[in-house]
Amino acid sequence: RHSPRDSPRDRDWDGCRCRKCHGFLFEPVSLPCGHTFCKKCLETDRAAAARCVLCREEGGGRLPRVNVILSNLLAKWFPRQVRASQLRHEGNVLYREKKLHAALQKYDEALSLGNEPGPGLGGGGSSGPERNWVRRAAVA
């Protein structure tokens, strides 16, 4: 579950990760079994609304609504991580639409949030070379 390299800070917010994309929860949706995922992650995989991808319990077939209480708490306690996750999801949509320059701008902004101490885009600070690669690709 946790690697020896995980910092205590990463473990502190591990419960706030989407178990599908492994990023920080954005627009969290809780299934009847209690497992929680990003809304966009479940929307892209309609089978997940029918059956939980973790425990395989029936999900009722319909995508539940965003857990507003959890969403508001996460936004209050982890605003940077929530914003980075939002940007990543927006970048994914743009990427699927073949709008690569716009997608890379979203990813770069998300990485800049992740460059501060603590978790960001996908679970940790971004290294300099990775961030520079995104910037070079966006300019090209």
ABEGO torsion letter per residue (X at the ends): XBBAABBAAAAAAAAABBAAAGBBBBGBBBBAAGBBBBAAAAAABAAAAABBAAAGBBAGGBBBBBBAAAAAAAAAABAAAAAAAAAAAAAAAAAAAGBAAAAAAAAAAAAAAAABBEBBAAGEBBBAAAAAAAAAAAAX
